[in-house]
Amino acid sequence: MKQAGFTLLETLVALSIMLVAFSAILMAESASLNSALKAKQMNVVSMLAKNIMVETEYKIEGKPFSEVKKEEGGVFPPPHENYRWMRTIKEIKFPTLSFGKAGGEDQSETTNHMERLARLMSKYLSKAIREVSVTVSWKKGSGEQSFSVTTYWVNLNHAFELSE
């Protein structure tokens, strides 16, 4: 009399194959969930940084850069109270171009005028352009993570001074 069915060894092999397949599926699903959570958090952080940039633009608009705070920071209101922000506004220092000395009196005078113009332009650009950086930080585990955005703003109403 022959009995139909599986032996214990066949059953254990089948179970181990199923466990390996299920664990691979669970690992893939876990990685997918972690990626989705990270994408959601980065979306929130970038939205918060953009809001601070827009707010900064409203504060700067129509004012000379000398009236604007150089550094400012704070905590976002609920529901984003776990995120902090820091804004810095820095003056850009442009280098003064040097044209070198060429031969002849006419070229030397032209070079002096060009160097003076380069110094004036460098001074003007340094006073008219600002680097604005916004950093959003938050706690993650035992550490802290941050996201920074930087842009450059130009005050086209800045006076062009002819004195050095």
C-alpha positions in Angstrom: 0.0 0.0 0.0 1.4 3.3 -1.2 0.8 6.5 0.7 0.5 9.8 -1.1 1.8 13.0 0.4 5.0 14.9 1.2 7.8 13.8 3.4 9.0 16.0 6.3 12.1 17.0 4.3 10.1 18.1 1.3 7.9 20.2 3.5 10.9 21.9 5.2 12.5 22.7 1.9 9.3 24.2 0.6 8.9 26.3 3.8 12.4 27.6 3.6 12.0 28.6 0.0 8.8 30.5 1.0 10.5 32.2 3.9 13.3 33.4 1.7 10.8 34.7 -0.9 8.6 36.4 1.8 11.6 38.0 3.5 12.8 39.4 0.2 9.4 40.9 -0.5 9.2 42.4 3.0 12.7 43.9 2.6 11.7 45.5 -0.7 8.5 46.8 0.8 10.4 48.2 3.8 12.9 50.0 1.6 10.0 51.4 -0.5 8.3 52.7 2.7 11.5 54.3 3.9 12.0 56.0 0.5 8.5 57.3 0.6 8.9 58.7 4.1 12.2 60.4 3.1 10.6 61.9 0.0 7.7 63.2 2.0 10.1 64.8 4.6 12.3 66.4 1.9 9.1 67.7 0.3 8.1 69.3 3.6 11.6 70.7 4.2 11.9 72.2 0.7 8.5 73.8 1.1 9.5 75.3 4.4 12.8 76.7 3.0 10.9 78.1 0.0 8.4 79.9 2.3 11.3 81.5 4.2 12.9 82.6 0.9 9.6 84.2 -0.2 9.2 85.9 3.2 12.8 87.2 2.9 12.0 88.6 -0.6 9.1 90.5 0.8 11.3 91.9 3.7 14.1 92.9 1.3 11.9 94.4 -1.5 12.3 98.1 -1.7 14.8 98.4 1.1 18.5 99.0 0.9 20.5 96.0 2.0 21.9 98.0 5.0 18.4 97.9 6.6 18.0 94.1 6.4 19.1 91.8 9.3 22.3 89.8 8.4 21.2 86.7 10.4 17.8 85.6 11.6 16.4 82.3 12.7 13.5 80.6 14.5 11.2 77.6 14.8 8.4 77.0 12.4 4.8 77.1 13.8 2.7 74.0 14.3 2.4 71.4 12.7 6.1 71.9 11.8 7.5 72.8 15.2 10.2 70.1 15.0 11.9 72.1 12.2 14.2 75.1 12.8 15.4 77.7 10.2 18.3 80.0 9.9 18.7 82.8 7.2 22.0 84.5 6.5 22.5 87.5 4.1 26.1 88.1 3.1 27.7 90.7 0.9 29.6 89.3 -2.0 33.1 90.6 -2.4 34.1 90.9 -6.0 37.8 90.9 -6.9 39.2 94.0 -8.6 40.5 93.1 -12.0 44.0 94.0 -13.0 44.9 94.6 -16.6 48.6 94.6 -16.3 51.0 97.3 -17.6 51.4 97.6 -21.3 54.0 99.7 -23.2 53.5 103.3 -24.3 52.0 106.4 -22.6 48.6 106.1 -24.3 48.1 102.5 -23.4 49.2 103.2 -19.8 46.6 106.0 -19.4 44.0 103.7 -21.0 45.0 100.9 -18.6 44.7 103.3 -15.6 41.1 104.3 -16.7 40.2 100.6 -17.2 41.5 99.7 -13.8 39.6 102.6 -12.2 36.4 101.5 -14.0 37.0 97.9 -12.9 37.4 99.0 -9.2 34.2 101.1 -9.5 32.3 98.2 -11.0 33.7 95.8 -8.4 32.6 98.1 -5.6 29.2 98.6 -7.2 28.6 94.9 -7.6 29.8 94.2 -4.0 27.2 96.7 -2.7 24.4 95.7 -5.0 24.4 91.8 -4.8 23.7 89.7 -1.7 24.0 86.0 -1.1 20.9 84.7 0.8 21.0 81.3 2.4 18.2 79.5 4.2 19.0 76.4 6.2 16.2 74.2 7.7 17.3 71.7 10.3 15.6 68.9 12.3 16.4 66.1 14.7 16.7 62.6 13.3 17.6 59.9 15.8 20.4 61.1 18.0 21.7 63.5 15.4 20.5 66.4 13.3 20.0 66.9 9.6 19.8 70.0 7.6 18.7 71.3 4.1 20.1 74.5 2.7 19.1 76.7 -0.2 21.1 79.6 -1.5 20.2 82.3 -4.0 21.6 85.7 -5.1 19.6 88.9 -5.0 20.4 92.1 -6.8 19.4 95.6 -5.6 19.1 97.4 -9.0 18.3 100.6 -7.2 21.7 100.8 -5.5 23.4 104.1 -6.4 26.5 103.9 -8.6 29.2 105.9 -6.8 31.9 107.4 -8.9 34.3 107.8 -6.0 36.7 105.0 -4.9 
